[in-house]
Amino acid sequence: MLVNGKWTEDWQPVQAKDEKGGFIRQTSSFRNWVTPDGSAGPTGEGGFEAGAGRYHLYVAYICPWASRTLIGRKLKGLDDVISVSVVEPLLSREGWRFGDYPGATEDHVNGTTYLHEIYTRACVDFTGRATVPVLWDKQRKTIVNNESADILRMLNGGFGDLAKNPIDLYPAEKRIEIDAFNDRIYSALNNGVYRAGFATTQLAYEEAFADVFACLDWVEPQLEDRSFLFADHPTESDIRLFVTLVRFDVAYHGLFKCNLRRLSDYASLRAFCRRMLDWPGIAETVNLDHIKRGYYSIESLNPTKIVPAGPELAEVF
């Protein structure tokens, strides 16, 4: 991580632990919002007015949090408005790195080698981890926001008429249900797989493991008789669910020891993933090679860094 703007040691996945040895995720540091007129959003300061070509996303295909924003950008038709850089899937000694691995890119905006350099350009004495996604303002040359939930929501409404697609990812009449669903699956499933994979005690692992499968068992029947959770199109809840499910059999089932059942054992969830992948633009945001190679490059979980040949993805989806 960075301490007072200096890289301190080799990248490590476990950020902090609770008294049971459970994984604690870092809180996002930059919480400003892009709005149609530049007024302040729910958090942070104002001055970030929507504009074509002004903003840039830094993402990793391996990361489910970053994938939320890639999907939001696609669904809203903001491809020509917000540019993107993709880091390599293999985690380096200095964390996320730009490069020429297939599917990755150089940093065409700031010319950096490592993502942590973006953080110190925004704040010279930054202390914390350099995470994706990052929404960057080319005009003010700073980070707008690095919280995926915020970025997804501002992609839905913050760019106004610049969004080509009118799809509403957060419909007003469903917001209470969407917020409740998001809250429930975040700890139990989205972060639950990480709590299981990065647990440092048996107790912490078993608690997270139980949460993951209780959540999957809870969601499965909700998708038996409907295509999406709260509308006739994907909403942000569908996106949050999908980004974890699409990685489940490929990485979380094996490497993260979430092996009670596979996604392919849940008929409704499997069919849901297929519908999401068939929705225009979403499949373009999924790179299973990056996902597999990225997760299996985490040395603390896989010292040999051997990437498994399976699963057969046709059987998963």
C-alpha positions as CSV (number, residue, x, y, z in Angstrom):
1,M,0.0,0.0,0.0
2,L,0.9,3.7,-0.1
3,V,2.0,5.4,3.0
4,N,2.4,9.2,2.7
5,G,2.6,8.8,-1.0
6,K,5.3,6.1,-1.0
7,W,4.9,2.5,-2.0
8,T,5.8,0.5,1.1
9,E,6.0,-3.2,0.4
10,D,4.9,-6.0,-1.9
11,W,1.2,-6.2,-2.6
12,Q,-0.8,-8.2,-0.1
13,P,-4.5,-9.0,-0.5
14,V,-5.5,-8.9,3.2
15,Q,-6.0,-5.3,4.2
16,A,-7.1,-5.7,7.8
17,K,-8.5,-8.4,10.1
18,D,-11.1,-8.4,12.8
19,E,-10.7,-10.1,16.2
20,K,-11.8,-13.4,14.6
21,G,-9.3,-13.3,11.8
22,G,-11.9,-12.1,9.3
23,F,-11.1,-10.1,6.2
24,I,-12.0,-6.3,6.4
25,R,-12.2,-4.4,3.2
26,Q,-10.8,-0.9,2.9
27,T,-13.2,2.1,2.8
28,S,-13.1,4.1,-0.4
29,S,-11.2,7.4,-0.1
30,F,-12.5,9.6,-2.9
31,R,-16.3,10.3,-2.8
32,N,-17.0,13.2,-5.2
33,W,-19.8,12.9,-7.8
34,V,-20.3,13.9,-11.4
35,T,-23.6,15.7,-11.9
36,P,-25.3,17.2,-15.0
37,D,-24.7,20.8,-13.7
38,G,-21.6,20.3,-11.5
39,S,-23.4,20.7,-8.3
40,A,-22.3,18.6,-5.3
41,G,-23.6,15.0,-5.0
42,P,-24.5,13.1,-1.9
43,T,-20.9,13.2,-0.7
44,G,-17.8,15.2,-1.4
45,E,-17.5,18.5,-3.2
46,G,-19.0,20.0,-6.3
47,G,-17.4,21.2,-9.5
48,F,-17.5,17.9,-11.5
49,E,-19.9,18.7,-14.3
50,A,-20.8,16.1,-16.8
51,G,-19.0,16.4,-20.1
52,A,-18.1,14.2,-23.1
53,G,-14.4,13.3,-23.0
54,R,-13.7,14.8,-19.6
55,Y,-13.8,11.6,-17.5
56,H,-11.8,8.4,-17.6
57,L,-12.3,5.0,-15.9
58,Y,-9.5,2.9,-14.7
59,V,-10.6,-0.7,-14.3
60,A,-9.5,-4.4,-14.0
61,Y,-11.5,-7.1,-15.7
62,I,-10.6,-9.4,-12.8
63,C,-12.3,-7.1,-10.3
64,P,-16.1,-7.5,-9.7
65,W,-16.3,-3.9,-8.3
66,A,-14.7,-2.5,-11.4
67,S,-16.9,-4.6,-13.6
68,R,-20.0,-3.0,-12.1
69,T,-18.9,0.3,-13.6
70,L,-18.0,-1.2,-17.0
71,I,-21.5,-2.7,-17.2
72,G,-23.1,0.6,-16.2
73,R,-21.1,2.5,-18.8
74,K,-22.2,0.0,-21.5
75,L,-25.9,-0.2,-20.5
76,K,-26.2,3.6,-20.4
77,G,-24.5,4.1,-23.7
78,L,-21.6,6.2,-22.4
79,D,-18.8,4.5,-24.4
80,D,-18.1,7.6,-26.4
81,V,-18.4,9.9,-23.3
82,I,-16.1,8.1,-20.8
83,S,-12.8,6.6,-21.9
84,V,-11.3,3.5,-20.2
85,S,-7.9,2.0,-19.3
86,V,-7.6,-1.7,-18.3
87,V,-4.8,-3.0,-16.0
88,E,-3.1,-6.3,-16.5
89,P,-4.7,-9.3,-14.7
90,L,-1.5,-10.5,-13.1
91,L,-0.9,-8.7,-9.8
92,S,2.6,-7.3,-9.6
93,R,4.7,-6.5,-6.6
94,E,3.3,-3.0,-6.8
95,G,-0.3,-3.9,-7.4
96,W,-2.2,-3.1,-10.5
97,R,0.0,-2.5,-13.6
98,F,-0.8,-1.2,-17.0
99,G,0.8,-3.1,-20.0
100,D,0.4,-5.1,-23.1
101,Y,-1.2,-8.3,-21.8
102,P,-4.0,-9.2,-24.2
103,G,-7.1,-7.3,-23.2
104,A,-5.1,-4.8,-21.1
105,T,-4.1,-1.3,-22.1
106,E,-1.5,1.3,-21.4
107,D,-2.5,4.4,-19.3
108,H,-3.3,6.6,-22.3
109,V,-4.3,9.5,-20.0
110,N,-1.5,9.9,-17.5
111,G,1.2,7.7,-18.9
112,T,1.7,5.8,-15.6
113,T,3.0,2.3,-15.1
114,Y,1.2,1.4,-11.9
115,L,-2.3,2.4,-10.7
116,H,-0.9,3.6,-7.4
117,E,0.7,6.5,-9.4
118,I,-2.8,7.7,-10.2
119,Y,-3.5,8.0,-6.5
120,T,-0.4,10.0,-5.8
121,R,-1.2,12.3,-8.7
122,A,-4.5,13.0,-7.1
123,C,-3.0,13.3,-3.6
124,V,0.8,13.5,-3.3
125,D,0.8,12.2,0.3
126,F,-2.0,9.6,-0.1
127,T,-2.0,6.7,2.4
128,G,-4.0,3.6,1.6
129,R,-4.5,1.0,-1.1
130,A,-4.7,1.7,-4.8
131,T,-7.9,0.0,-5.8
132,V,-10.1,-0.1,-8.9
133,P,-12.3,1.3,-10.2
134,V,-11.2,4.9,-10.4
135,L,-13.1,7.6,-12.1
136,W,-10.6,10.3,-13.1
137,D,-11.2,13.9,-14.2
138,K,-8.9,14.9,-17.0
139,Q,-9.8,18.6,-16.6
140,R,-9.0,18.9,-12.9
141,K,-6.4,16.1,-13.0
142,T,-7.7,14.3,-10.0
143,I,-9.7,11.3,-8.8
144,V,-13.4,12.0,-8.7
145,N,-14.4,8.7,-7.0
146,N,-13.1,5.3,-6.3
147,E,-16.2,3.7,-4.8
148,S,-17.9,1.4,-7.3
149,A,-21.4,1.8,-5.8
150,D,-21.2,5.6,-6.2
151,I,-19.7,5.4,-9.7
152,L,-22.5,3.0,-10.9
153,R,-25.1,5.3,-9.5
154,M,-23.6,8.4,-11.1
155,L,-23.3,6.6,-14.5
156,N,-27.1,6.0,-14.2
157,G,-28.0,9.7,-13.6
158,G,-25.0,11.9,-13.4
159,F,-24.3,12.3,-17.2
160,G,-27.9,13.4,-18.1
161,D,-28.5,13.6,-21.8
162,L,-25.0,12.4,-22.7
163,A,-26.2,8.9,-22.0
164,K,-27.6,7.4,-25.2
165,N,-29.7,4.7,-23.5
166,P,-32.7,5.6,-21.4
167,I,-32.5,2.4,-19.3
168,D,-32.9,3.3,-15.6
169,L,-30.7,1.2,-13.3
170,Y,-32.2,2.7,-10.2
171,P,-35.9,3.2,-10.8
172,A,-37.5,5.4,-8.2
173,E,-40.4,3.1,-7.4
174,K,-38.0,0.2,-6.6
175,R,-35.3,2.0,-4.7
176,I,-36.3,0.7,-1.2
177,E,-36.3,-2.9,-2.5
178,I,-33.1,-2.4,-4.5
179,D,-31.3,-0.8,-1.5
180,A,-32.4,-3.7,0.8
181,F,-31.3,-6.3,-1.7
182,N,-27.9,-4.6,-2.2
183,D,-27.3,-4.4,1.5
184,R,-28.1,-8.1,2.0
185,I,-25.9,-9.5,-0.7
186,Y,-23.0,-7.2,-0.1
187,S,-21.7,-8.7,3.1
188,A,-23.0,-12.2,2.6
189,L,-22.1,-12.8,-1.1
190,N,-20.2,-10.0,-2.9
191,N,-17.8,-9.5,0.0
192,G,-18.6,-12.9,1.5
193,V,-16.5,-14.8,-1.1
194,Y,-13.6,-12.6,-0.1
195,R,-14.2,-13.1,3.5
196,A,-14.0,-16.8,2.9
197,G,-11.0,-16.7,0.6
198,F,-8.9,-14.3,2.7
199,A,-9.9,-15.6,6.1
200,T,-7.0,-16.2,8.4
201,T,-8.8,-18.5,10.9
202,Q,-11.1,-21.5,10.5
203,L,-13.9,-19.7,12.4
204,A,-13.8,-16.7,10.1
205,Y,-13.8,-18.9,7.0
206,E,-16.7,-21.1,8.2
207,E,-18.8,-18.0,9.0
208,A,-18.2,-16.5,5.6
209,F,-18.7,-19.8,3.9
210,A,-22.1,-20.2,5.6
211,D,-23.1,-16.7,4.6
212,V,-22.3,-17.2,0.9
213,F,-24.4,-20.3,0.5
214,A,-27.3,-19.0,2.6
215,C,-27.4,-16.0,0.3
216,L,-27.3,-18.1,-2.9
217,D,-30.1,-20.3,-1.5
218,W,-32.1,-17.1,-0.7
219,V,-31.7,-15.5,-4.2
220,E,-32.2,-18.7,-6.3
221,P,-36.0,-18.9,-5.9
222,Q,-36.4,-15.2,-6.5
223,L,-35.3,-15.7,-10.1
224,E,-37.4,-18.8,-10.8
225,D,-40.3,-16.9,-12.4
226,R,-38.7,-13.6,-13.6
227,S,-35.9,-12.6,-15.8
228,F,-34.5,-9.9,-13.6
229,L,-34.9,-8.9,-10.0
230,F,-36.9,-5.6,-10.0
231,A,-37.7,-4.7,-13.6
232,D,-37.9,-6.0,-17.1
233,H,-34.3,-5.0,-17.6
234,P,-31.2,-5.2,-15.5
235,T,-31.0,-2.8,-12.5
236,E,-28.0,-2.1,-10.3
237,S,-29.0,-5.1,-8.1
238,D,-28.8,-7.4,-11.1
239,I,-25.4,-6.0,-11.9
240,R,-24.1,-6.5,-8.3
241,L,-25.4,-10.1,-8.3
242,F,-24.0,-10.9,-11.7
243,V,-20.5,-9.8,-11.2
244,T,-20.0,-12.2,-8.3
245,L,-21.9,-15.1,-10.0
246,V,-19.9,-14.9,-13.2
247,R,-16.7,-15.4,-11.3
248,F,-18.0,-18.1,-9.0
249,D,-17.1,-21.4,-10.7
250,V,-14.1,-19.9,-12.3
251,A,-12.4,-18.6,-9.1
252,Y,-14.4,-18.6,-5.9
253,H,-15.5,-22.2,-5.9
254,G,-11.9,-23.5,-6.0
255,L,-9.4,-20.8,-5.0
256,F,-11.6,-19.2,-2.4
257,K,-12.8,-22.5,-1.0
258,C,-16.5,-21.7,-1.6
259,N,-17.0,-25.3,-2.7
260,L,-20.3,-26.5,-1.2
261,R,-22.0,-26.1,-4.5
262,R,-21.2,-24.5,-7.9
263,L,-23.1,-21.9,-9.7
264,S,-24.0,-24.6,-12.3
265,D,-25.9,-26.3,-9.5
266,Y,-28.3,-23.4,-9.2
267,A,-30.6,-23.6,-12.2
268,S,-32.2,-20.2,-11.8
269,L,-29.0,-18.3,-11.1
270,R,-27.3,-20.0,-14.0
271,A,-30.1,-19.0,-16.3
272,F,-29.9,-15.5,-14.9
273,C,-26.2,-15.3,-15.8
274,R,-27.0,-16.4,-19.3
275,R,-29.6,-13.7,-19.7
276,M,-27.2,-11.1,-18.4
277,L,-24.5,-12.2,-20.8
278,D,-27.0,-12.0,-23.7
279,W,-28.1,-8.5,-22.8
280,P,-26.4,-6.1,-25.4
281,G,-23.0,-4.9,-24.2
282,I,-22.6,-7.0,-21.0
283,A,-20.6,-9.8,-22.4
284,E,-18.0,-7.3,-23.6
285,T,-17.3,-6.4,-20.0
286,V,-16.4,-10.0,-19.0
287,N,-12.9,-11.4,-19.7
288,L,-12.7,-14.9,-18.2
289,D,-9.0,-15.2,-19.1
290,H,-8.3,-12.1,-17.0
291,I,-10.5,-13.4,-14.2
292,K,-8.8,-16.8,-13.9
293,R,-5.2,-15.5,-14.4
294,G,-5.7,-12.6,-12.1
295,Y,-7.1,-14.5,-9.1
296,Y,-4.7,-17.4,-9.5
297,S,-1.8,-14.9,-9.5
298,I,-2.5,-14.1,-5.9
299,E,0.6,-15.6,-4.3
300,S,-0.8,-15.9,-0.8
301,L,-3.6,-18.1,-2.1
302,N,-1.7,-19.9,-4.9
303,P,2.1,-19.9,-4.4
304,T,2.8,-21.8,-7.6
305,K,0.5,-19.5,-9.6
306,I,-0.6,-22.4,-11.8
307,V,-3.8,-21.5,-13.5
308,P,-6.3,-24.4,-13.7
309,A,-7.4,-25.6,-17.1
310,G,-11.1,-25.9,-16.1
311,P,-13.9,-25.5,-15.6
312,E,-15.6,-26.1,-19.0
313,L,-17.4,-22.8,-19.3
314,A,-20.1,-24.2,-21.6
315,E,-21.3,-26.3,-18.6
316,V,-21.3,-23.3,-16.3
317,F,-23.4,-21.0,-18.5
